[in-house]
Amino acid sequence: MTAPRVAVLFAVVALSAALAWLSWPRPDTLIRVTRGGVAMVTDAYGQTAPLGDTVYVRGGGARRTIRVVNDDTVNHQLAMFSIPAGEQTEYTVPPGTFGGACSAHPISKHLTFIIR
């Protein structure tokens, strides 16, 4: 192969990979509860942080998707979401502010979702 053909082939492969990554269905927010009950939040941009008292969910469209993955051996309650041990569930929610009890918060025991 000549150098121009290799460059074109590389450009096509790179463009295909970028389009697949951008169009792949993923939630606006991912919450993963690890063994031991420690929860981490990942936003739509791939930024991961410990679960705080308030989770801001941003995204496009009229509704937001929140995926909760429970890798722990016990059931967890995260405000309005109840997730069995070892399970994963996706929730579609409208904009608003929601709160409730949280088993992944050892001190405050409360979690608020602000969905924009």
KAWO-V600593 format. One record per helix or strand. SS is the DSSP state (helix for helix, strand for strand). FROM is the first residue (numbers start at 1). LEN is the number of residues. Records with the same first field share a line. If there is no record, write none. Layout:
SS=FROM-LEN, FROM-LEN
//
This chain:
helix=3-21
strand=29-5, 39-5, 48-3, 54-4, 63-8, 76-3, 81-3, 88-7, 96-7, 110-6
//
